[in-house]
C-alpha cells in the first residue's frame, strides 16, 4: 500500500493503546480534498521527526477508531506517546503546526 493511502481498516484501539514510543494517527479519506491539500505539509513535518511512526487511518461513519477519538473533521492528526494522546491538530495549514505536535511526543526541539 502506498504511503499516501489511508489504511482500511487500520489498527484497533487496543493496538494503538499498546503502542510504544512516538506515533501519529492521521484520520482522513483518500478522496478528501482537505487531506490531499495537507499531504505535503504533513510529510514535510514528519521528515524532521523520523522516530515518529505515522499511521494513516481511513475514517468515516461507524469507524470505531475514529469515533473513539471523537474525530469530526479531516485530516485530524492525533499525536501519541506510548499509546496516549498528547496533542492533536485538525486540518493543519502549515508544517509548523504539525511540527508542534511532533515536538510534544518526541521531546526534542526538532
N, C-alpha and C positions, 0 to 999 in steps of 0.2 A: 504494500500500500504506500503510495507516495506520501512524503512528509506533510504535504499541504492538504491532505484529505482528512476529514473528521472520521474517527473510528465509530463503527456501528457494530456491536452495541457499546463498546467501550468497557472500562473496568466497572466493577461493582463498588458500592460504598465501602464494603468491608475491605476490599483490596486497597482502596485509596487510604482508608484509615490506618491500615497496617504498613503503609509505605514508610521508608526511611529516607532521611535527607531532604534536600530542597526539591520541590516539584511544582509544576504549573499545570493546572487543568484549564484548558481553553474550551469553552462551550460555544457551539455555533452550528452552522449548517453549510454544506458545500455551495448551495445556491444563494446564500445570504450576501447581499451587496455590502453591508457593513463589515462582514467578516472578510470578504475579498479585499476591501479597501484597507483594512488594518493588517493584512497579512505581512506586508513588507516591514512595517514598523515593529511588529511583534518579533519577526525574525531578526531584525537588526538588534533589538534589545537582548534577545536570547543569545545572540552570538557573543555578547560580552560576559555571559554567565554560563559557561559550558557545563558546569556541575549540576545545573538545574535540569531535571527530567521534565520534558514537555509532552503532555498528552492532550491531543485534540479529540474532543468527545462530541459526537453528533447529538444534538439536543432537539427537543420538540415536545408536544403534549404527551403526557403519560410516560415520559422517560424518567425512570426513578432517580438516577444520579443527579440530573439537573434539578429535579424537584427537591431533592434532599438539601441542595444548596440554595434553594429559592431563586434560581436563575429566571430572569424575566426578559432580558434583552441580550442580543448577541452582537459581537462576541463578549462574553464575560470570562475574565481570567481570574481564577482562584489560585492564590499563592500559598503553598503548603510547606510546612517544615515538620517532618516526621508524622505526616498524615493529618496535621491540624492546620486549619485555616489561620493565616497570619495577616493576609491582606487580600484585597480584590480590586479589580478595575473593570468598569463596564464601558464598552465602546471607546477604547483608548484612541486619542487623536495624535499622540506623538510617542516616540520611543522612550522619552524620559519618564513618562507616566508608567509605562511597563517596567522600566528600569528601577523605579522606586519600590515596586512590589518585589522585584528580584533581589534588591538590596536587603529588603526586610527578611527574606528567607535565607539568604546566603551569609549574612553577617559581614559582608565586605562593602567597601565603598565603590566597587565597580571596577 
